Amino acid sequence: MALLVVKFDLKKRVKLAQTVWFMYWFAVLAGILVLSLGLFFKIELRKRSELMDNNESHFLPNVLIAMGLIACGINAFGGKVCYDSLDPTKFAKWKPMLKTFLVFCMGFNALLIVTSLLCFIMRIPLQFTLAEGLKNGMKYYKDTDTPGRCYMKRTLDLMQMEFRCCGNDNYRDWFEIQWVSNRYLDFSAKEVKDRIGSNVDGQYLMDGVPFSCCNPSSPRPCIQYQMTNNSAHYSYDHYTEELNVWRRGCRDALLSYYGGIMNTIGALVLLVAVTIGLQYVDTSLSTLANPEDMESESEGFLLEKTVKETFTDIMAKMKTMGKGAKVEEGGEEGVATVS
Amino acid sequence: MAVGKITFTKTEREKLAEVLWLLNWISVVTGAILFGLGLFLKIEIQKWQEVMSEQGILYVPHMLITTGLAACGINYLGSKICLDCADTNKFLRWKLVMIPYIVCTFFFTACVLVGALMCYSIRSQLEEALYLGLRNTMRFYKDTDTPGRCYLKKTLDLLQIQFQCCGNTDYRDWFQIQWISSRYLDMTNSAVVDRVRSNVEGKYLMDSVPFSCCSTLSSRPCIQHNLSNPGAHAHYDERSQQLNLWRRGCQQALLDHYTGIMQSIGLTVLLIWLFELLVLTGVRYLQTAMENVIRLGDPESESEGWILENSLAETACYNFSIIKSLGKCYQVDDDPNINVPTAAADQEVPSAQVQVNVTS
């Protein structure tokens, strides 16, 4: 009792073959989409690799790129087979490979679903990498003369302006590190000497933030220095002032940005996997339906026997394969002991 | 003496019609591209409209948009006509429309050329508009509580950050205007009062710039205040001064940005114009060839096609005389059919004599 039996005459077969060929080319486009998503994600990670301590894992985008390429290849091949399926002479050379091809496709589809799940899960390691990277980034802000770190100031400034964030958790993180290099401090000034003297580690800390934290939407010119001293500025209360600098922390901002990218990519890859899976169903109908004689009717089915019977068949096959190996071993041992 | 005479066999005529049908469809696509370019330019101008003083330069994208839509329509009609032109019977349907269609297409192609040239010539107008617009925006920078001007601060800050520029021509433009609102000035402070009093117009001017002028390329934290006194800052040497703020003026930055866009658009429109000219020439040849075939009577024979039947000078004279006679239509002198009533009825001349007078 076959599964999902459908009768096909010549016209219906041609129609089915055309539809499936079309869907294969659509699947090639979907493969290109997955490839480009992988490339985009890789470029985004590369752009900010300094903030992730050059430690970020490129595993996920590489997998996406590979899957995209394989999808393109498989579906182009499937399209060619489909195109030939209406011509019995051409189809004859593909017929033996067909079953293995379909099984391979099913396996690839399962891999695609696993990849999309990975996209959702990989947020967590990314979170830790970002937190670590941002903390170090702020520490090296002032080291514009140290090779390897001289672009950190620029990267951080551009990032804070682009993502509208300030500091790691909030702007007060800048109060705890020295972000003005000693090269630009006047050590003869009393104020500087007092401040360094009052700090345990000899660091010049101040309640000020870099200019990139400033919010252009503020109605008053940006207050960057002496932020906690209300009397230093006219009509200013740092507890109620909300528009002066960006309130959000950069870790949150970057996380939600990358999280958004990964969620979107995961959803799209899942969609692609489902779409491709559906058309493999069609393929099995179409390819199994081709008889030798073009004009006659034929039956097409999904599986030759019912699901249960197919499953028991596969299990039996695997057992015989396992037994076959054991018998051979025993035979060989016997041969060995005889001599 | 015809201009550009070429002889066409029947197969050549049919081939020409097919090729022109295809070219017309491609022209529809280029018309859509023209429309898209106009739309893109309009959006780009409207993005920074607040820093431009008048709306005068919006006529360029509007011209491109209308020309693009006209191109789509005209070329769609053209493709229909050309498809029918291969067969002499179907051509008769379009015979009367052809001349007006070609004249229309000629003027439309001229419009495309004008559109392309406008893109290149608008630079001086843009320069003026940007200078005045930026000067006003900087003046209103502090008016974040005045309705209609409250977003100018944000716009100008974002402009300076995005285009990496400061002030109108130079960062020193900020020294000449009061960009801190009086709401945030402590009028009880003697220093503030002195500064305001020492200025003729009572403005609070300083040698400092807003934070958006700060350059991200600088290796030291940004110095915004006391800019005319380098000694006030530790180790503030020549090189630090060069890198500290953006050196370019926003007028120059925006001018470069828009000139670049318009030059690319102008070049594309010129290429589209050349293509349209080619299609127009092809249609003219097809029209004249088909008309000559009909005149000769035999659909299978060869026929000649040309751009102008007589030389350029003769055609110009002919057209002028047509326009003159159109004008004369409204004057009553030569027409024998009009009965001009004279004072005495018995002075009417018998009709035969009148005719003789006219023909001589």
Interface residues (C-beta under 8 A of the other chain):
Chain A: T144 D145 C150 K153 R154 D157 L158 M161 W179 V180 S181 R183 Y184 L185 D186 A189 P210 F211 S212 C214 P216 S217 P219 R220 P221 C222 Q224 H233 Y234 S235
Chain B: T144 D145 C150 K153 K154 D157 L158 I161 W179 I180 S181 R183 Y184 L185 D186 N189 P210 F211 S212 C214 T216 L217 S219 R220 P221 C222 Q224 H233 A234 H235
